[in-house]
Amino acid sequence: MRYFTAPQVHDGTRFVMGKKILSFDEEGTFHGFAGIDEVATDQVATFEGLLMPGLVNAHCHTELSHTRNTIPENTGLVPFLGLVVETRSASEAEKYAAINEALSSLAHSGCIALGDIANSTDSLPLRSTANMHIHTFVETMGFIPEFAAQRFDYSLNVYQSFKAQSQPANGYELRQSVAPHAPYSVSGILFELINSLEENSLLTIHNEESAAENEYFISKTGLMQNLYQRLKINDEWFQPTGRNSLPGYLPYLSVTHPLLLVHNTFIDQGDIEVLKASGHEVSLCLCPNANWYIERRYPDVALLADSGLNICLGTDSLAANHQLNVYEEVLTLKRNFPAIPEERLLAWASSGGAKALQLDHIVGSFKPGLKPGLVHIREAQSVRIL
């Protein structure tokens, strides 16, 4: 057995009262808390600061890691999307090295489970050696209905490559599903193809990341409409709904699909009510550092915190963030939303993410029988121990 203690312990949901010793077996399974008098002092590894379960990064794009420091801050989402397309080209060796470094830094900073977006198989060779559970969301996009089948077939081939990969010997789980990119980049026909592929698959989508997205759905005007015109994308099929994007696309997705909605920068109370009435199992993922990087805007975190929906955290990509450490997202929220207790923010970073990725039976909290990992936090730095 291995024993650990610190002045503060967060169990993935709340701070643990009183000084406790955490007990793990050699395979990393948590066996419970022991009192300070139950284990010999020389058998206990004592840390300053805080101990908590492994962090969960519910939204990341490791395949964009080679674009670090190539896109300036505060461009706004629509120009940012164009810059991502322009900067994502690189040699296979460059992309491999950048993804490998990203996965290593994720693990070192505390990540034990990752929701990773993939538009290609660039991250495939490194999944099996990563020191974490990974759910790969194979992202599909295509706003022109006539090309929906072609776009879906491409994503399906990528998905099949990930699905064919053997489970690693290190005990971590690898999963995958096909998911839509965003409301403004997926046609109704393509939504239907994604929805019908697997009845119960976990789906994620970039949701209400910009005001332009909602403006397009409300009135079919604004920056998104201008972008389609510049790209000569025929959007005659699309009819504005007079409402935000969420009520427009949600009916395409069966209630059997758990949903992980990412960013939610411009979500409002009406959208929250739509989600709660939908019958879906819903998680809302916040990526505050990326939101600030791209739009100099944060979501209405107080609104989301009061929604009753599961909250989790992500970092997005190195195209829109200076690092991939989920604890840095916690610190940003702590600075800018001081009314939300740190106890709750840490829960979002651990058990909230585990629930969102459907891994809460393995990680996310200190419950006997789980393998939650162990993270040490001190002086605003997070390091994974187990």
Order of alpha helices (4+ residues) and beta strands (2+ residues): beta-beta-beta-beta-beta-beta-beta-alpha-alpha-beta-alpha-beta-alpha-beta-alpha-beta-alpha-alpha-alpha-beta-alpha-beta-alpha-alpha-beta-alpha-alpha-alpha-beta-beta
